[in-house]
Structure formats: structure tokens, C-alpha cells
Amino acid sequence: MSERRVHRVIQWGTGNVGFHSLRHVIRHPDLELVGVHAHGESKIGKDAAALCGLSEETGVIATNDVDALLALDADVVAYTVKAETRPHEVVPELERILASGKNVVSTSMIFLIYPKHADPSMREPLEKACSIGGSTFYVNGIDPGFSGDVLPLTALQLSDQVEEIRVQELCDYSTYEDPEFTGVSFGFGRPADYTPPMALPGVLRAGWGGMVQLVADELGIELDEIHESFDRRYAEKAFDTPMMHVPAGTCAAVRFILEGRVKGRPVVVTEHVNRLRGDIAPDWPMPPDGRPGVHRCIIKGNPDVQLECFVLGEDGDHNTGGVQATALRVLNAIPAVCEHAPGLISTLDLPYTPSRNLIRPD
Ligand SMILES: NC(=O)c1ccc[n+]([C@@H]2O[C@H](COP(=O)([O-])OP(=O)(O)OC[C@H]3O[C@@H](n4cnc5c(N)ncnc54)[C@H](OP(=O)(O)O)[C@@H]3O)[C@@H](O)[C@H]2O)c1
């Protein structure tokens, strides 16, 4: 178990995930917020509490002054900046942070969930920065992340003679208010002749292939290929959601699948079904019991094993729960990451990293 002490945190990014990350850092007895990086003009100069809907001021003021932030005495940066669309800016920024000696726990740069799988052009400069700074870099989230590492590796502990490991995110995204990134990259609300970034060859493999490769490596099997497929369904009539207006004839549901294959047979599979309304594409896999979402792992083996994970946020919404869980997956890892030897690490390098923030009965 990692040493129990207070860790000093800089929150870098205050969007969907950063909002919740900030709330958890501020309220966590073992974490001390010492700095906040914001990008938007309207956020700079504001108290951290104001950026995450808390009423009690923290005295920590958001800034975009990187030198000032890196001069702070901090153990770790919680990095939740929009990254996958701007790696040419993000990799140099992460290099600076890591070379300055700060550890980084990140939900950004999902390509680096399993560093071994990542493109060397991203991995190598960050490895160098870690060795200069003596720092450690860990990327995770709920999916990609938890659903593709802890969930299958836990389920596999109960099985034998394994034929297939399938990880699913089946989730109604209608309340996920992220039209600019999730909306655009999945192609929601766009017609069939729009090719969303995620449908471009290699993009799914870069983002989600790491979790397929990680499980294959733990099984000790060599994959011949990671095959990707991307499918869409369209709205018959227009409808509105908190995410966006969906015009008739535009994309209202997405299904993508990555299959880690051996001799043509899928062995390690990651599947997403994301709808903007629960009744679209009823023939695709559904969450159980009328629920809006599930992260599920199905092991076909002897015996078969199925694990299901449901998250619900502090506002009662499953998408908020997913975003909170994404932030907490890396925040809860802070003690273990700070104790780890320098370098780029994955979940395989860490012990269990449970929350230790127990609300004690009065
Ligand atoms: N693995 C998972 O389960 C999972 C789940 C959700 C998200 N994620 C990842 O987590 C990251 C954050 O997601 P999100 O939903 O929080 O994104 P978001 O809501 O778009 O927020 C992104 C943040 O990036 C900042 N930003 C945007 N453009 C910038 C620029 N040009 N320079 C500097 N900062 C910039 C924004 O700053 P301002 O607000 O100050 O403008 C905002 O704080 C993404 O990389 C996403 O892929 C992973």
C-alpha cells in the first residue's frame, strides 16, 4: 500500500473532466490544490472554486502562466486538457511539465493508456522528459481505461480455457454535454456523407487499441491484427437532447468494435454502442434492465464470467458519473504514481488504487 500523506496537486484543464477533478481535489482530505491552469480568457483570474461550482473560495487562482505553475512546489499535475486533436501542442507541454520534475496523472492523450502500444513519436519524447525530471506519467479513465484493464483482468481471475474477452461500453450519450469533441468525433447529428474523425483508418486503434493490446499481453498471446469497424444509425425524425439537436437523417447512434484477432478469430474485443436516444438501433447490444449505460466485460471461457459496472454522478446522471469516474481513476492513483520509479506507466505497473476517502459515520 502507498504511503498515506497529503499530495500537492496542480489541476491542468477545467473542462468536463477538469471541472469534476477540481471538485474532488478540493474536497479530498489527502489532496491539496496548489495551482490551476486554465486556457479560456473568462476563466483566468478566477478562484478554483468558482470554476467547479463550489461556494467556498480556495485562494487558488486560475492562470495560464506555465512558468509560474511549474515553479510551484507540487507533487503532481492532474492533466485533463483537450488533447487528442492537438498532440503537437500537448506533447511539448507535457514534456515541459515532466522535465520540471512534476509527476502527471492524465485523462488526456488516451493513446498513452498503454505506452508500449503508443506511437513512438509521442512516447519517446515523454520518456526522455520523465528521465530528465525523475517523474512518472500515467494515463487512464473509465473507457478507455478501467473497463479495458481492471475489469477484464479481474474477470479473468475467475476463468480458464478462455475463448474470448469482450469489453463493452453501452451508453446513452444524450446527456453528455460535449458536442464539440464527442459530438464531432463520433459524427453525431451529421449526415452519412460526413466522415467523423473516429471512422478514419487507425484512429480507433490508436485510441482504444492500447486496452486490447494490454489484455493480450497479460494473456501472453500474440495478436495477428487489431481489426477496427465503425457503424452508424440515423434518426428518422429530428429530436433534441442536452448534447445536441439531432436533425432527421443524421447520425443518432454509433457502434465501433476493435477485435484483437489470432488466426482470424477475435480473442480480445472492445465494443462501443453510444446512442443519443435509447430506442435507436434496438438490434445492437443494450444496457440491461432499461438502464442508460453499462461498462461490461464478458469472458467466454470455462466458466463464463460477466462483470457489469454502473456509475451514477452526484447529480444522478450516468454520464456525469462516467466523467467523475474518469477523473477519480487517475486522482486515486496519485499516491502510487508518486511513489513509482520514473517513466511512462500503465495500470499493469500499479497496485490496486482504491479511494481511501471514507466518509466516517458521526
Ligand atoms: N478515458 C476516458 O474514459 C475519458 C473520458 C472522458 C474524457 N477523456 C479525455 O479527457 C480529456 C479532457 O476531456 P474533457 O471532456 O474534459 O474535454 P473538454 O471539456 O473539451 O475540456 C478540455 C480542456 O482543455 C482546455 N483547452 C481546450 N483547448 C485548449 C488549448 N488550445 N490550449 C490549452 N487548453 C485548451 C479547455 O480549457 P478552457 O476550458 O479553459 O478553455 C478545457 O479546460 C480529453 O483528452 C478526453 O479525451 C477520457
The ligand as an SDF file (V2000), in Angstrom:
LIG
                    3D

 48 52  0  0  0  0  0  0  0  0999 V2000
  -10.6190    7.6720  -20.9070 N   0  0  0  0  0  0  0  0  0  0  0  0
  -11.7780    8.1960  -20.6010 C   0  0  0  0  0  0  0  0  0  0  0  0
  -12.6280    7.4870  -20.0660 O   0  0  0  0  0  0  0  0  0  0  0  0
  -12.0740    9.6320  -20.8830 C   0  0  0  0  0  0  0  0  0  0  0  0
  -13.3570   10.1260  -20.6400 C   0  0  0  0  0  0  0  0  0  0  0  0
  -13.5980   11.4900  -20.8910 C   0  0  0  0  0  0  0  0  0  0  0  0
  -12.5740   12.3130  -21.3530 C   0  0  0  0  0  0  0  0  0  0  0  0
  -11.3450   11.7800  -21.5680 N   0  0  0  0  0  0  0  0  0  0  0  0
  -10.2470   12.6280  -22.0430 C   0  0  0  0  0  0  0  0  0  0  0  0
  -10.0210   13.6600  -21.0860 O   0  0  0  0  0  0  0  0  0  0  0  0
   -9.5910   14.8580  -21.7430 C   0  0  0  0  0  0  0  0  0  0  0  0
  -10.4800   16.0200  -21.3030 C   0  0  0  0  0  0  0  0  0  0  0  0
  -11.7940   15.7660  -21.7470 O   0  0  0  0  0  0  0  0  0  0  0  0
  -12.9490   16.8370  -21.4730 P   0  0  0  0  0  0  0  0  0  0  0  0
  -14.2130   16.1700  -21.8420 O   0  0  0  0  0  0  0  0  0  0  0  0
  -12.7830   17.4020  -20.1010 O   0  0  0  0  0  0  0  0  0  0  0  0
  -12.5850   17.9360  -22.5280 O   0  0  0  0  0  0  0  0  0  0  0  0
  -13.1540   19.4580  -22.6170 P   0  0  0  0  0  0  0  0  0  0  0  0
  -14.4150   19.5670  -21.8420 O   0  0  0  0  0  0  0  0  0  0  0  0
  -13.1410   19.8040  -24.0390 O   0  0  0  0  0  0  0  0  0  0  0  0
  -12.0830   20.3110  -21.7940 O   0  0  0  0  0  0  0  0  0  0  0  0
  -10.8180   20.4310  -22.2740 C   0  0  0  0  0  0  0  0  0  0  0  0
   -9.9770   21.4300  -21.5120 C   0  0  0  0  0  0  0  0  0  0  0  0
   -8.9250   21.6960  -22.4170 O   0  0  0  0  0  0  0  0  0  0  0  0
   -8.7270   23.0860  -22.4420 C   0  0  0  0  0  0  0  0  0  0  0  0
   -8.3270   23.5080  -23.7840 N   0  0  0  0  0  0  0  0  0  0  0  0
   -9.0510   23.4490  -24.9060 C   0  0  0  0  0  0  0  0  0  0  0  0
   -8.3240   23.9440  -25.9550 N   0  0  0  0  0  0  0  0  0  0  0  0
   -7.1370   24.2970  -25.4490 C   0  0  0  0  0  0  0  0  0  0  0  0
   -5.9670   24.8680  -25.9970 C   0  0  0  0  0  0  0  0  0  0  0  0
   -5.8880   25.1510  -27.3050 N   0  0  0  0  0  0  0  0  0  0  0  0
   -4.9350   25.1010  -25.1690 N   0  0  0  0  0  0  0  0  0  0  0  0
   -4.9960   24.7970  -23.8600 C   0  0  0  0  0  0  0  0  0  0  0  0
   -6.0910   24.2580  -23.2720 N   0  0  0  0  0  0  0  0  0  0  0  0
   -7.1370   24.0020  -24.0610 C   0  0  0  0  0  0  0  0  0  0  0  0
  -10.0380   23.7470  -22.0760 C   0  0  0  0  0  0  0  0  0  0  0  0
   -9.6960   24.9380  -21.4040 O   0  0  0  0  0  0  0  0  0  0  0  0
  -10.7280   26.1250  -21.1170 P   0  0  0  0  0  0  0  0  0  0  0  0
  -11.9850   25.4860  -20.6020 O   0  0  0  0  0  0  0  0  0  0  0  0
  -10.0250   26.9510  -20.1250 O   0  0  0  0  0  0  0  0  0  0  0  0
  -10.9320   26.7860  -22.4430 O   0  0  0  0  0  0  0  0  0  0  0  0
  -10.6540   22.7240  -21.1280 C   0  0  0  0  0  0  0  0  0  0  0  0
  -10.3000   23.0240  -19.8080 O   0  0  0  0  0  0  0  0  0  0  0  0
   -9.6590   14.5580  -23.2350 C   0  0  0  0  0  0  0  0  0  0  0  0
   -8.3630   14.2840  -23.6840 O   0  0  0  0  0  0  0  0  0  0  0  0
  -10.5550   13.3410  -23.3500 C   0  0  0  0  0  0  0  0  0  0  0  0
  -10.2470   12.5110  -24.4340 O   0  0  0  0  0  0  0  0  0  0  0  0
  -11.0680   10.4690  -21.3340 C   0  0  0  0  0  0  0  0  0  0  0  0
  1  2  1  0
  2  3  2  0
  2  4  1  0
  4  5  1  0
  4 48  2  0
  5  6  2  0
  6  7  1  0
  7  8  2  0
  8  9  1  0
  8 48  1  0
  9 10  1  0
  9 46  1  0
 10 11  1  0
 11 12  1  0
 11 44  1  0
 12 13  1  0
 13 14  1  0
 14 15  2  0
 14 16  1  0
 14 17  1  0
 17 18  1  0
 18 19  2  0
 18 20  1  0
 18 21  1  0
 21 22  1  0
 22 23  1  0
 23 24  1  0
 23 42  1  0
 24 25  1  0
 25 26  1  0
 25 36  1  0
 26 27  1  0
 26 35  1  0
 27 28  2  0
 28 29  1  0
 29 30  1  0
 29 35  2  0
 30 31  1  0
 30 32  2  0
 32 33  1  0
 33 34  2  0
 34 35  1  0
 36 37  1  0
 36 42  1  0
 37 38  1  0
 38 39  2  0
 38 40  1  0
 38 41  1  0
 42 43  1  0
 44 45  1  0
 44 46  1  0
 46 47  1  0
M  CHG  2   8   1  16  -1
M  END
$$$$
